[in-house]
Amino acid sequence: MTDHLLEKYGSENIFVTDYWDADNTAIGLTDKTKKYRVYITDNGRADNVFYVSLENPPTTEEFLYTHGGDFDNLSAEEVEKILIKHLKLTE
C-alpha cells in the first residue's frame, strides 16, 4: 500500500515515518510540512483490513500532537480517501 501511495502522490509530498516500535505492522505517513501524520496498520490481519489514526499539530506544548480521529475496518481505498483529506493531497 505504501509504495502505491508514494508513487501516486509523490515522495516529495508524502514522507514515511516510523515511531511505533511496538507495532511492526504500522507505518506513518506525513505531509510535506511534517505537521500532519496518518498512522496505518493492518494489526497483523491477513484480509486487507486497516486501522488508521490521525495526528494533527499540537495545540499545547504538553503534547507532540493533537489526536485527529481513529478509524477501523477500512479497505485500502477508504484509507487512501482519509489520507488524501488529512494530508491535503490532490489526485
C-alpha positions in Angstrom: 0.0 0.0 0.0 2.7 2.5 0.9 4.5 2.0 -2.4 1.3 2.7 -4.3 0.6 5.9 -2.3 4.2 7.2 -2.7 4.1 6.5 -6.4 0.7 8.1 -6.9 1.2 11.2 -4.7 4.9 11.6 -4.9 7.7 11.1 -2.4 8.1 14.9 -2.3 4.5 15.2 -0.9 4.4 12.2 1.5 7.1 11.2 3.9 7.3 7.8 5.6 7.8 7.9 9.4 8.1 5.1 11.9 7.6 6.0 15.6 5.7 2.8 16.6 8.3 0.3 17.7 5.6 -1.8 19.5 3.7 -2.3 16.2 5.8 -3.8 13.4 2.8 -3.8 11.0 2.4 0.0 11.3 3.6 2.8 9.1 3.3 6.5 9.5 2.9 8.9 6.6 3.2 12.7 6.9 2.6 15.6 4.7 5.5 17.6 3.3 5.3 20.0 6.3 5.5 17.0 8.6 2.8 18.6 10.7 0.0 16.1 9.9 0.5 12.3 10.3 -1.5 9.3 9.3 -0.7 6.0 11.2 -1.8 3.0 9.2 -1.7 -0.7 10.4 -3.3 -3.9 9.5 -2.7 -5.2 13.0 -1.5 -8.4 11.5 -4.8 -9.2 9.8 -4.4 -11.0 6.5 -7.6 -9.8 4.9 -6.5 -6.3 3.8 -8.4 -4.5 6.5 -6.8 -1.5 8.1 -6.8 0.7 11.1 -6.0 4.4 10.8 -5.2 7.0 13.4 -4.8 10.7 12.5 -2.4 13.1 14.2 -2.6 16.9 13.9 -0.2 19.6 15.0 0.0 20.1 18.8 -2.3 22.7 20.4 -0.2 22.9 23.6 3.4 22.4 24.4 2.5 19.4 26.6 1.9 17.0 23.7 3.7 16.2 20.5 0.4 16.1 18.5 -3.3 16.5 18.7 -5.4 13.4 18.1 -7.4 13.7 14.9 -9.5 10.5 15.0 -9.4 6.8 14.7 -10.9 4.5 12.0 -11.0 0.7 11.9 -12.1 -2.0 9.4 -11.1 0.1 6.4 -10.4 -1.0 2.9 -7.3 0.3 1.1 -9.5 2.6 -0.9 -11.0 4.1 2.3 -7.6 4.5 3.8 -6.5 6.4 0.7 -9.5 8.8 0.9 -8.7 9.6 4.5 -5.1 10.1 3.7 -5.9 12.5 0.8 -8.1 14.6 3.0 -5.9 14.6 6.1 -2.6 15.3 4.3 -4.3 17.7 1.9 -3.2 15.9 -1.2 -4.6 16.2 -4.7 -5.1 13.4 -7.1 
